[in-house]
Amino acid sequence: MTTPRDDAARPCNLVYFVDDEAAMRAAIKQWLSLADFEVVAFERADDALQQLSPDFPGVILSDVKMPRMNGLELLRRVSAMDKDLPVVLMTGHGDVPMAVDAMKEGAYDFIEKPFEPEQILEIVHRAVEKRRLVLENRRLRQQVTESTGPTTQLLGHCPAMDRLRADLHAIADTDASVLILGETGTGKEVVARRLHELSSRAANNFVAVNATAIPEQIFESELFGHEAGAFTGAQKKRVGKMEHASGGTLFLDEIGSMPLSLQPKLLRALQENRIERLGSNDSIPIDLRTVTAANIDIEEASTEGRFREDLLYRLNVITLRIPPLRERGDDIVTLFEHFKNAAATSHDRPAPALSDSDIALLMAHTWRGNIRELKNTAERHVLFANTGRSLTSILRPLDQSSDPEASDASLAERVDRFERTAILRGLKTHHGNIQAVCDALDIPRRTLNQKMLRHGLNRQDFIVSHSESSDAS
């Protein structure tokens, strides 16, 4: 029997296989190992049971007919420990009543010997994916419980998000100005708030200012404040955003939209750490950290004269980039599950389960609105679940660009979207195994690599949660 290692160190591609026949243990272990699963074989069910825990990062594959403890009893024991831990049963003596009993007891699936290797591999792949999502959802719920607030969550574990979290921890406890770049809806303010919470300024104010939401004629008053009588309608003194943020963090969102005429005043205030309210000659000291965000090419705007170059240099000491949702691989499903569960709790509704086709649809969608669109879609999915509406009917009208047959798309656009969807689904299905995707799509490896580069698809995004640790060992 293979000696199990500590569960905490394992990826979620682990299979505990229980069978009293040595030949079957050897054959199944070989098949699954060739498919990048980590397999621990047991002769007796009670030995496997002793190694299990509620957060076991894998699945159970077990024979039914065994001495001492049979597969059905093992299933009952496992279900009592963790009802969401998938158990797949197999037997050479099975019949329909036994299969029905096993499914009633909570078996994930039931397979009768003899079987083809591809059949057991397909079932185990699905079971492992389900387990991964269950464990990820548990981790996310724990994060929300421990967090100071749900808006501070940086969820997901694609390589780009792991790097972003590492960068935040590296720079949080400094006063360096930070520029956050990302498309609309990617969560730039969430990153800014997290940066504030990790810093020594966390006990003081985090003040957010959206440059696109403030009319130009009152922008200066909003930023610097004013004295009573400074202009028509200024009936009393008002503290501006920069003064209110003193001691904490000032977050200037959509900074590229800031009126050009006000940029020199902001630059001077940041350089001198002092502001003057409108209608006053008194200089007020301020102590704040500046975090800005843009969804445009701010350097291009500076080159074209739409943004001051000297202000850009002052704001852009450190640059953080947030990837668009479409480039985050499995994070799409992880985030959807998180928002779905949150919506179910908020509206006191059941959280509908995702089918394999639902997952494929989520992964193929273009998500032009990024996380904001994903969150709204998850909430609609919960609210309309009892009406029988499928996720497809909810998602398709939001963005026809994810549909290769969209009527307003040219032939080239339809072909391009279909190609990206096919490759993405292949990578998802085969967990980043490039050769398997090549075989499934019947294209050369070099061609696949070129198309993945053109469509912004990264193999690492699809293997990080499945076999990356095994590949490195």
VOZAMI-161630 format. One record per residue (C-alpha): residue number from 1; residue in three letters; x, y, z. Coordinates in Angstrom, 1 decimal. Layout:
BEGIN
NUM | Ala | X | Y | Z
...
This chain:
BEGIN
1 | Met | 0.0 | 0.0 | 0.0
2 | Thr | 1.3 | 3.5 | -0.9
3 | Thr | 1.9 | 5.7 | 2.2
4 | Pro | -0.4 | 8.8 | 2.0
5 | Arg | 1.1 | 12.2 | 2.5
6 | Asp | -0.4 | 15.2 | 4.3
7 | Asp | -3.6 | 16.2 | 2.6
8 | Ala | -2.8 | 20.0 | 2.9
9 | Ala | 0.1 | 19.6 | 0.5
10 | Arg | -1.9 | 18.0 | -2.3
11 | Pro | -3.5 | 19.4 | -5.4
12 | Cys | -7.2 | 18.5 | -6.1
13 | Asn | -6.3 | 15.7 | -8.5
14 | Leu | -6.0 | 13.0 | -5.8
15 | Val | -7.8 | 9.6 | -6.1
16 | Tyr | -8.0 | 7.1 | -3.3
17 | Phe | -8.6 | 3.7 | -4.9
18 | Val | -9.9 | 0.8 | -2.8
19 | Asp | -10.0 | -2.8 | -4.2
20 | Asp | -9.0 | -6.1 | -2.6
21 | Glu | -7.6 | -7.5 | -5.9
22 | Ala | -3.9 | -6.6 | -6.4
23 | Ala | -4.2 | -6.9 | -10.2
24 | Met | -7.1 | -4.4 | -10.4
25 | Arg | -5.2 | -2.0 | -8.1
26 | Ala | -2.2 | -2.0 | -10.3
27 | Ala | -4.2 | -1.6 | -13.6
28 | Ile | -6.4 | 1.3 | -12.3
29 | Lys | -3.5 | 3.1 | -10.7
30 | Gln | -1.6 | 2.9 | -14.0
31 | Trp | -4.5 | 4.2 | -16.1
32 | Leu | -5.2 | 7.1 | -13.8
33 | Ser | -1.6 | 8.0 | -13.3
34 | Leu | -1.1 | 8.3 | -17.0
35 | Ala | -4.0 | 10.8 | -17.0
36 | Asp | -2.1 | 13.0 | -14.5
37 | Phe | -4.0 | 11.9 | -11.4
38 | Glu | -2.2 | 11.1 | -8.1
39 | Val | -3.4 | 7.7 | -7.0
40 | Val | -3.1 | 6.1 | -3.6
41 | Ala | -4.2 | 2.5 | -3.6
42 | Phe | -5.7 | 0.6 | -0.6
43 | Glu | -6.5 | -3.1 | -0.2
44 | Arg | -9.0 | -2.4 | 2.6
45 | Ala | -11.7 | 0.2 | 2.9
46 | Asp | -11.0 | 0.9 | 6.6
47 | Asp | -7.4 | 1.8 | 5.8
48 | Ala | -8.6 | 4.4 | 3.3
49 | Leu | -11.2 | 5.7 | 5.7
50 | Gln | -8.5 | 6.4 | 8.4
51 | Gln | -6.7 | 8.7 | 6.0
52 | Leu | -9.7 | 10.8 | 5.1
53 | Ser | -10.7 | 14.2 | 6.4
54 | Pro | -13.6 | 16.6 | 5.6
55 | Asp | -11.4 | 18.7 | 3.3
56 | Phe | -9.9 | 15.8 | 1.5
57 | Pro | -8.6 | 17.2 | -1.8
58 | Gly | -9.7 | 14.4 | -4.1
59 | Val | -12.3 | 11.6 | -4.8
60 | Ile | -12.9 | 8.0 | -3.7
61 | Leu | -13.0 | 5.1 | -6.2
62 | Ser | -14.0 | 1.9 | -4.6
63 | Asp | -15.0 | -1.7 | -5.4
64 | Val | -18.2 | -2.8 | -3.7
65 | Lys | -17.6 | -6.5 | -2.9
66 | Met | -14.8 | -6.5 | -0.4
67 | Pro | -14.2 | -8.3 | 2.9
68 | Arg | -14.5 | -6.5 | 6.3
69 | Met | -15.9 | -3.3 | 5.0
70 | Asn | -17.6 | -3.2 | 1.6
71 | Gly | -18.0 | -0.2 | -0.8
72 | Leu | -21.5 | 0.7 | 0.3
73 | Glu | -20.5 | 0.9 | 4.0
74 | Leu | -17.5 | 3.0 | 3.0
75 | Leu | -19.8 | 5.3 | 1.1
76 | Arg | -22.0 | 5.7 | 4.2
77 | Arg | -19.0 | 6.4 | 6.4
78 | Val | -17.6 | 9.0 | 3.9
79 | Ser | -21.0 | 10.7 | 3.5
80 | Ala | -21.3 | 11.0 | 7.2
81 | Met | -17.9 | 12.7 | 7.3
82 | Asp | -18.4 | 14.9 | 4.2
83 | Lys | -21.5 | 14.6 | 2.0
84 | Asp | -19.9 | 16.5 | -0.8
85 | Leu | -16.9 | 14.1 | -1.1
86 | Pro | -17.5 | 12.2 | -4.4
87 | Val | -17.5 | 8.4 | -4.1
88 | Val | -17.5 | 6.3 | -7.3
89 | Leu | -18.4 | 2.6 | -6.8
90 | Met | -17.6 | -0.3 | -9.2
91 | Thr | -18.4 | -3.9 | -9.0
92 | Gly | -18.5 | -7.1 | -11.1
93 | His | -21.5 | -8.3 | -9.3
94 | Gly | -23.7 | -5.3 | -9.7
95 | Asp | -27.3 | -5.1 | -10.7
96 | Val | -29.9 | -2.3 | -11.1
97 | Pro | -31.2 | -2.5 | -7.4
98 | Met | -27.6 | -2.2 | -6.1
99 | Ala | -26.9 | 0.8 | -8.4
100 | Val | -30.2 | 2.5 | -7.2
101 | Asp | -29.2 | 1.8 | -3.5
102 | Ala | -25.8 | 3.3 | -4.1
103 | Met | -27.1 | 6.4 | -5.7
104 | Lys | -29.7 | 6.8 | -2.9
105 | Glu | -26.8 | 6.6 | -0.4
106 | Gly | -25.1 | 9.5 | -2.2
107 | Ala | -22.7 | 7.8 | -4.6
108 | Tyr | -21.4 | 10.2 | -7.2
109 | Asp | -21.6 | 7.5 | -9.9
110 | Phe | -21.7 | 3.7 | -10.4
111 | Ile | -19.8 | 1.6 | -12.9
112 | Glu | -20.0 | -2.1 | -13.6
113 | Lys | -17.0 | -4.3 | -14.5
114 | Pro | -15.7 | -4.9 | -17.1
115 | Phe | -15.3 | -1.3 | -18.3
116 | Glu | -13.1 | 0.6 | -20.8
117 | Pro | -10.4 | 2.8 | -19.3
118 | Glu | -11.8 | 5.9 | -21.0
119 | Gln | -15.1 | 5.3 | -19.2
120 | Ile | -13.6 | 5.4 | -15.7
121 | Leu | -11.3 | 8.3 | -16.7
122 | Glu | -14.3 | 10.4 | -17.8
123 | Ile | -16.1 | 9.8 | -14.5
124 | Val | -13.1 | 10.5 | -12.4
125 | His | -12.4 | 13.7 | -14.3
126 | Arg | -15.9 | 15.0 | -13.6
127 | Ala | -15.8 | 13.9 | -9.9
128 | Val | -12.5 | 15.7 | -9.4
129 | Glu | -13.8 | 18.9 | -11.0
130 | Lys | -16.8 | 18.8 | -8.8
131 | Arg | -14.6 | 18.3 | -5.7
132 | Arg | -12.4 | 21.2 | -6.7
133 | Leu | -15.3 | 23.6 | -7.0
134 | Val | -16.7 | 22.4 | -3.6
135 | Leu | -13.4 | 23.1 | -1.8
136 | Glu | -12.9 | 26.4 | -3.6
137 | Asn | -16.3 | 27.5 | -2.5
138 | Arg | -15.6 | 26.5 | 1.1
139 | Arg | -12.4 | 28.5 | 1.0
140 | Leu | -14.1 | 31.5 | -0.5
141 | Arg | -16.8 | 31.4 | 2.2
142 | Gln | -14.1 | 31.2 | 4.9
143 | Gln | -12.4 | 34.3 | 3.3
144 | Val | -15.6 | 36.2 | 3.4
145 | Thr | -16.2 | 35.3 | 7.1
146 | Glu | -12.7 | 36.3 | 8.1
147 | Ser | -12.6 | 39.5 | 6.0
148 | Thr | -13.4 | 43.0 | 7.2
149 | Gly | -15.9 | 43.2 | 4.3
150 | Pro | -17.0 | 41.5 | 1.1
151 | Thr | -15.6 | 44.3 | -1.1
152 | Thr | -12.1 | 43.5 | 0.0
153 | Gln | -12.0 | 40.1 | -1.6
154 | Leu | -9.5 | 39.3 | -4.3
155 | Leu | -10.9 | 35.9 | -5.3
156 | Gly | -9.4 | 33.4 | -7.7
157 | His | -6.1 | 31.7 | -8.2
158 | Cys | -5.1 | 32.1 | -11.8
159 | Pro | -1.3 | 33.0 | -12.1
160 | Ala | -2.1 | 36.7 | -12.8
161 | Met | -4.2 | 37.1 | -9.6
162 | Asp | -1.6 | 35.2 | -7.5
163 | Arg | 1.0 | 37.7 | -8.8
164 | Leu | -1.3 | 40.6 | -8.0
165 | Arg | -1.8 | 39.5 | -4.5
166 | Ala | 2.0 | 39.0 | -4.0
167 | Asp | 2.6 | 42.5 | -5.4
168 | Leu | 0.0 | 44.0 | -3.0
169 | His | 1.7 | 42.5 | 0.0
170 | Ala | 5.1 | 43.6 | -1.2
171 | Ile | 4.1 | 47.3 | -1.6
172 | Ala | 1.2 | 47.7 | 0.9
173 | Asp | 3.2 | 49.1 | 3.8
174 | Thr | 4.8 | 51.9 | 1.8
175 | Asp | 3.6 | 55.3 | 0.7
176 | Ala | 4.5 | 54.7 | -3.0
177 | Ser | 1.9 | 56.0 | -5.4
178 | Val | 0.1 | 53.2 | -7.3
179 | Leu | -1.6 | 53.2 | -10.7
180 | Ile | -4.0 | 50.4 | -11.3
181 | Leu | -4.8 | 49.5 | -14.9
182 | Gly | -7.7 | 47.3 | -16.0
183 | Glu | -10.8 | 47.2 | -18.1
184 | Thr | -14.1 | 48.4 | -16.7
185 | Gly | -15.6 | 46.0 | -14.2
186 | Thr | -12.3 | 44.1 | -13.4
187 | Gly | -12.3 | 45.3 | -9.8
188 | Lys | -9.9 | 48.2 | -9.7
189 | Glu | -11.5 | 49.7 | -6.6
190 | Val | -11.5 | 46.3 | -4.9
191 | Val | -7.7 | 46.2 | -5.4
192 | Ala | -7.3 | 49.8 | -4.1
193 | Arg | -9.3 | 49.0 | -1.0
194 | Arg | -7.3 | 45.8 | -0.4
195 | Leu | -4.1 | 47.8 | -0.7
196 | His | -5.4 | 50.3 | 1.9
197 | Glu | -6.4 | 47.5 | 4.3
198 | Leu | -3.0 | 45.9 | 4.1
199 | Ser | -1.2 | 49.2 | 4.8
200 | Ser | -0.4 | 50.9 | 8.1
201 | Arg | -3.0 | 53.5 | 7.1
202 | Ala | -5.9 | 51.0 | 7.3
203 | Ala | -7.3 | 52.6 | 10.5
204 | Asn | -7.8 | 55.9 | 8.7
205 | Asn | -10.1 | 56.9 | 5.8
206 | Phe | -10.2 | 55.3 | 2.4
207 | Val | -11.7 | 58.0 | 0.1
208 | Ala | -12.8 | 57.1 | -3.4
209 | Val | -13.3 | 59.8 | -6.1
210 | Asn | -14.6 | 58.9 | -9.6
211 | Ala | -13.3 | 61.5 | -12.0
212 | Thr | -16.0 | 60.7 | -14.5
213 | Ala | -18.9 | 61.2 | -12.1
214 | Ile | -18.1 | 64.8 | -11.0
215 | Pro | -19.0 | 67.7 | -13.2
216 | Glu | -15.9 | 69.8 | -14.2
217 | Gln | -17.4 | 73.0 | -12.6
218 | Ile | -17.4 | 71.5 | -9.1
219 | Phe | -14.4 | 69.2 | -9.4
220 | Glu | -12.1 | 71.6 | -7.7
221 | Ser | -14.5 | 72.1 | -4.8
222 | Glu | -14.9 | 68.3 | -4.4
223 | Leu | -11.2 | 67.7 | -4.3
224 | Phe | -9.9 | 70.6 | -2.3
225 | Gly | -13.0 | 71.8 | -0.4
226 | His | -14.4 | 75.4 | 0.0
227 | Glu | -15.1 | 78.1 | 2.5
228 | Ala | -18.5 | 79.5 | 3.1
229 | Gly | -19.3 | 82.1 | 0.4
230 | Ala | -16.5 | 81.0 | -1.9
231 | Phe | -19.0 | 80.8 | -4.8
232 | Thr | -22.8 | 81.0 | -5.3
233 | Gly | -24.5 | 78.3 | -3.3
234 | Ala | -21.5 | 77.7 | -0.9
235 | Gln | -23.5 | 78.4 | 2.3
236 | Lys | -21.1 | 76.7 | 4.6
237 | Lys | -17.5 | 75.4 | 4.8
238 | Arg | -16.9 | 72.0 | 3.2
239 | Val | -13.9 | 69.7 | 3.7
240 | Gly | -12.7 | 68.3 | 0.4
241 | Lys | -11.8 | 64.7 | -0.5
242 | Met | -8.1 | 65.2 | -0.2
243 | Glu | -8.3 | 66.7 | 3.3
244 | His | -10.8 | 64.0 | 4.4
245 | Ala | -8.3 | 61.3 | 3.2
246 | Ser | -5.4 | 62.8 | 5.2
247 | Gly | -3.9 | 60.0 | 7.2
248 | Gly | -5.3 | 57.4 | 4.9
249 | Thr | -5.7 | 56.7 | 1.2
250 | Leu | -7.1 | 58.8 | -1.7
251 | Phe | -8.3 | 56.6 | -4.6
252 | Leu | -8.8 | 58.5 | -7.8
253 | Asp | -10.8 | 56.3 | -10.2
254 | Glu | -10.8 | 56.9 | -14.0
255 | Ile | -8.0 | 59.4 | -13.6
256 | Gly | -7.7 | 59.7 | -17.3
257 | Ser | -11.0 | 61.6 | -17.4
258 | Met | -9.8 | 64.3 | -15.0
259 | Pro | -10.2 | 67.8 | -16.5
260 | Leu | -6.8 | 68.9 | -17.9
261 | Ser | -7.2 | 72.3 | -16.3
262 | Leu | -7.3 | 70.8 | -12.8
263 | Gln | -4.3 | 68.5 | -13.2
264 | Pro | -1.6 | 71.2 | -12.4
265 | Lys | -3.5 | 71.9 | -9.1
266 | Leu | -3.6 | 68.2 | -8.2
267 | Leu | 0.1 | 67.8 | -9.0
268 | Arg | 1.1 | 70.8 | -6.8
269 | Ala | -1.0 | 69.5 | -3.9
270 | Leu | 0.6 | 66.0 | -4.2
271 | Gln | 4.1 | 67.4 | -4.5
272 | Glu | 3.8 | 69.8 | -1.5
273 | Asn | 1.4 | 67.7 | 0.6
274 | Arg | -0.7 | 70.8 | 1.1
275 | Ile | -4.1 | 72.0 | -0.2
276 | Glu | -6.0 | 75.3 | -0.1
277 | Arg | -9.8 | 75.3 | 0.1
278 | Leu | -11.6 | 77.5 | -2.5
279 | Gly | -12.1 | 81.0 | -1.0
280 | Ser | -9.2 | 80.6 | 1.4
281 | Asn | -5.6 | 81.6 | 1.5
282 | Asp | -4.7 | 79.2 | 4.3
283 | Ser | -2.5 | 76.3 | 3.4
284 | Ile | -3.6 | 73.0 | 5.0
285 | Pro | -1.1 | 70.1 | 5.4
286 | Ile | -2.2 | 66.7 | 4.2
287 | Asp | -0.7 | 63.2 | 4.6
288 | Leu | -2.1 | 60.7 | 2.3
289 | Arg | -1.3 | 57.9 | -0.1
290 | Thr | -2.5 | 58.2 | -3.7
291 | Val | -3.9 | 55.3 | -5.6
292 | Thr | -5.3 | 55.9 | -9.1
293 | Ala | -7.0 | 53.8 | -11.7
294 | Ala | -7.5 | 54.0 | -15.4
295 | Asn | -9.3 | 51.8 | -18.0
296 | Ile | -7.5 | 53.6 | -20.9
297 | Asp | -3.9 | 53.7 | -22.1
298 | Ile | -2.9 | 56.6 | -19.8
299 | Glu | 0.6 | 56.8 | -21.4
300 | Glu | -1.0 | 57.2 | -24.8
301 | Ala | -3.3 | 59.9 | -23.4
302 | Ser | -0.1 | 61.7 | -22.0
303 | Thr | 1.6 | 61.5 | -25.4
304 | Glu | -1.4 | 62.9 | -27.1
305 | Gly | -1.6 | 65.8 | -24.6
306 | Arg | -4.8 | 64.7 | -22.9
307 | Phe | -3.0 | 64.0 | -19.6
308 | Arg | -0.1 | 65.8 | -18.1
309 | Glu | 3.2 | 63.9 | -18.3
310 | Asp | 4.6 | 65.2 | -15.0
311 | Leu | 1.4 | 64.2 | -13.2
312 | Leu | 1.6 | 60.7 | -14.7
313 | Tyr | 5.1 | 60.3 | -13.4
314 | Arg | 4.0 | 61.5 | -9.9
315 | Leu | 1.1 | 59.0 | -9.9
316 | Asn | 2.7 | 56.1 | -11.6
317 | Val | 5.5 | 55.0 | -9.2
318 | Ile | 4.2 | 51.4 | -9.2
319 | Thr | 1.8 | 50.0 | -11.8
320 | Leu | -0.6 | 47.1 | -11.0
321 | Arg | -2.5 | 45.4 | -13.9
322 | Ile | -5.7 | 43.5 | -13.4
323 | Pro | -6.4 | 40.8 | -16.0
324 | Pro | -9.8 | 40.9 | -17.8
325 | Leu | -12.1 | 38.1 | -16.7
326 | Arg | -11.9 | 36.3 | -20.0
327 | Glu | -8.2 | 35.6 | -19.4
328 | Arg | -8.6 | 34.2 | -15.9
329 | Gly | -9.4 | 30.6 | -16.8
330 | Asp | -11.1 | 28.6 | -14.0
331 | Asp | -11.5 | 31.7 | -11.9
332 | Ile | -14.6 | 32.4 | -14.0
333 | Val | -16.4 | 29.4 | -12.5
334 | Thr | -15.0 | 30.0 | -9.1
335 | Leu | -16.2 | 33.6 | -9.0
336 | Phe | -19.6 | 32.6 | -10.5
337 | Glu | -20.1 | 30.0 | -7.7
338 | His | -19.1 | 32.6 | -5.1
339 | Phe | -21.6 | 35.2 | -6.4
340 | Lys | -24.2 | 32.6 | -6.9
341 | Asn | -24.0 | 31.4 | -3.3
342 | Ala | -24.0 | 35.0 | -2.0
343 | Ala | -27.1 | 35.8 | -4.1
344 | Ala | -28.8 | 32.7 | -2.8
345 | Thr | -28.1 | 33.7 | 0.8
346 | Ser | -29.2 | 37.3 | 0.2
347 | His | -32.5 | 36.4 | -1.5
348 | Asp | -33.1 | 33.3 | 0.6
349 | Arg | -33.2 | 31.1 | -2.5
350 | Pro | -31.6 | 27.8 | -3.2
351 | Ala | -28.3 | 27.9 | -5.2
352 | Pro | -28.8 | 26.0 | -8.4
353 | Ala | -26.1 | 23.6 | -9.3
354 | Leu | -24.0 | 24.1 | -12.4
355 | Ser | -24.0 | 21.4 | -15.1
356 | Asp | -21.1 | 20.6 | -17.3
357 | Ser | -22.7 | 22.5 | -20.2
358 | Asp | -23.2 | 25.5 | -17.9
359 | Ile | -19.5 | 25.5 | -17.0
360 | Ala | -18.6 | 25.3 | -20.7
361 | Leu | -20.9 | 28.2 | -21.4
362 | Leu | -19.4 | 30.4 | -18.7
363 | Met | -15.9 | 29.6 | -19.9
364 | Ala | -16.8 | 30.5 | -23.5
365 | His | -18.6 | 33.8 | -22.8
366 | Thr | -16.6 | 36.9 | -23.6
367 | Trp | -17.5 | 38.8 | -20.4
368 | Arg | -17.2 | 42.3 | -21.8
369 | Gly | -18.5 | 43.7 | -18.5
370 | Asn | -15.9 | 41.5 | -16.6
371 | Ile | -16.6 | 40.7 | -12.9
372 | Arg | -19.5 | 43.2 | -12.7
373 | Glu | -21.3 | 41.3 | -15.5
374 | Leu | -20.5 | 38.0 | -14.0
375 | Lys | -22.0 | 39.0 | -10.6
376 | Asn | -25.2 | 40.2 | -12.2
377 | Thr | -25.5 | 37.0 | -14.2
378 | Ala | -25.0 | 34.9 | -11.1
379 | Glu | -27.8 | 36.8 | -9.3
380 | Arg | -30.2 | 36.4 | -12.3
381 | His | -29.4 | 32.7 | -12.4
382 | Val | -30.5 | 32.4 | -8.7
383 | Leu | -33.6 | 34.5 | -9.1
384 | Phe | -34.9 | 32.7 | -12.2
385 | Ala | -33.9 | 29.2 | -11.2
386 | Asn | -37.4 | 28.2 | -10.1
387 | Thr | -38.9 | 29.3 | -13.4
388 | Gly | -37.0 | 26.7 | -15.4
389 | Arg | -34.9 | 29.2 | -17.3
390 | Ser | -31.5 | 27.8 | -18.2
391 | Leu | -28.3 | 29.7 | -17.7
392 | Thr | -28.0 | 29.8 | -21.5
393 | Ser | -31.3 | 31.8 | -21.8
394 | Ile | -30.0 | 34.2 | -19.2
395 | Leu | -26.5 | 34.6 | -20.5
396 | Arg | -27.0 | 34.7 | -24.3
397 | Pro | -29.0 | 38.0 | -24.5
398 | Leu | -26.4 | 39.8 | -22.4
399 | Asp | -23.7 | 39.5 | -25.0
400 | Gln | -24.4 | 38.1 | -28.4
401 | Ser | -20.6 | 38.4 | -29.2
402 | Ser | -20.2 | 35.1 | -27.3
403 | Asp | -22.5 | 33.5 | -29.9
404 | Pro | -20.7 | 32.6 | -33.2
405 | Glu | -24.1 | 33.0 | -34.9
406 | Ala | -24.7 | 36.6 | -33.7
407 | Ser | -26.6 | 38.3 | -36.5
408 | Asp | -24.6 | 41.5 | -36.4
409 | Ala | -21.2 | 39.7 | -36.7
410 | Ser | -19.3 | 39.4 | -39.9
411 | Leu | -18.3 | 36.0 | -41.2
412 | Ala | -14.7 | 36.5 | -40.0
413 | Glu | -15.9 | 37.5 | -36.5
414 | Arg | -18.1 | 34.5 | -36.3
415 | Val | -15.3 | 32.2 | -37.3
416 | Asp | -12.9 | 33.9 | -34.9
417 | Arg | -15.3 | 33.6 | -32.0
418 | Phe | -16.1 | 29.9 | -32.8
419 | Glu | -12.4 | 29.1 | -32.9
420 | Arg | -11.7 | 30.7 | -29.6
421 | Thr | -14.6 | 28.9 | -27.9
422 | Ala | -13.5 | 25.5 | -29.3
423 | Ile | -9.9 | 26.0 | -28.1
424 | Leu | -11.0 | 27.3 | -24.7
425 | Arg | -13.4 | 24.3 | -24.2
426 | Gly | -10.6 | 21.9 | -25.3
427 | Leu | -8.2 | 23.4 | -22.7
428 | Lys | -10.9 | 23.3 | -20.1
429 | Thr | -11.8 | 19.7 | -20.8
430 | His | -8.2 | 18.4 | -21.0
431 | His | -6.9 | 20.6 | -18.1
432 | Gly | -4.3 | 22.4 | -20.2
433 | Asn | -2.9 | 19.2 | -21.8
434 | Ile | -1.8 | 20.6 | -25.1
435 | Gln | -1.3 | 17.3 | -26.9
436 | Ala | -4.8 | 16.2 | -25.9
437 | Val | -6.3 | 19.4 | -27.2
438 | Cys | -4.3 | 19.0 | -30.5
439 | Asp | -5.7 | 15.5 | -30.9
440 | Ala | -9.2 | 16.6 | -30.0
441 | Leu | -9.2 | 19.5 | -32.5
442 | Asp | -7.0 | 17.6 | -35.1
443 | Ile | -4.5 | 20.5 | -35.5
444 | Pro | -0.7 | 20.6 | -35.2
445 | Arg | 0.9 | 21.7 | -31.9
446 | Arg | 2.5 | 24.8 | -33.5
447 | Thr | -0.9 | 25.9 | -35.0
448 | Leu | -2.6 | 25.5 | -31.6
449 | Asn | 0.2 | 27.6 | -29.9
450 | Gln | -0.2 | 30.4 | -32.4
451 | Lys | -4.0 | 30.5 | -32.1
452 | Met | -3.8 | 30.4 | -28.3
453 | Leu | -1.4 | 33.4 | -28.4
454 | Arg | -3.8 | 35.3 | -30.7
455 | His | -6.8 | 34.6 | -28.6
456 | Gly | -5.0 | 35.4 | -25.3
457 | Leu | -5.3 | 31.9 | -23.9
458 | Asn | -2.7 | 30.7 | -21.4
459 | Arg | -2.2 | 27.0 | -20.8
460 | Gln | -1.2 | 27.7 | -17.1
461 | Asp | -4.7 | 29.0 | -16.4
462 | Phe | -6.1 | 25.6 | -17.0
463 | Ile | -3.6 | 23.3 | -15.2
464 | Val | -2.9 | 25.3 | -12.0
465 | Ser | -5.7 | 23.7 | -10.1
466 | His | -5.4 | 20.2 | -11.4
467 | Ser | -2.0 | 18.9 | -12.2
468 | Glu | 0.6 | 21.7 | -11.8
469 | Ser | 1.9 | 20.2 | -8.6
470 | Ser | 2.1 | 16.7 | -10.1
471 | Asp | 4.0 | 18.0 | -13.1
472 | Ala | 6.5 | 19.7 | -10.9
473 | Ser | 7.2 | 16.6 | -8.9
